[in-house]
Amino acid sequence: MCSAASPSAACCSGVRSLNSRASSAADRQATCNCLKSMTGRLGGGVSMANAANIPGKCGVSVGVPISPTVDCTKIN
């Protein structure tokens, strides 16, 4: 996962690419489920606050909360 302190250009490019591909509610829900699954697998090795701040530091509004407890069915 990218570092939230200073995301690299490659990290931000990945965030922008993922965001541009999630154009429908179904896409955003699938993205949400993927991110939720990933955060669960990475467990304590990931600062959720840092992970949640990466899109903003890259200048991207993803519209999908980065959290292991988010209800992805409520993403529009």
Secondary structure, 3 states (H helix, E strand, C coil): CCCCCCCCHHHHHHHHHHHHHCCCHHHHHHHHHHHHHHHHHHHHHCCHHHHHHHHHHCCCCCCCCCCCCCCHHHCC
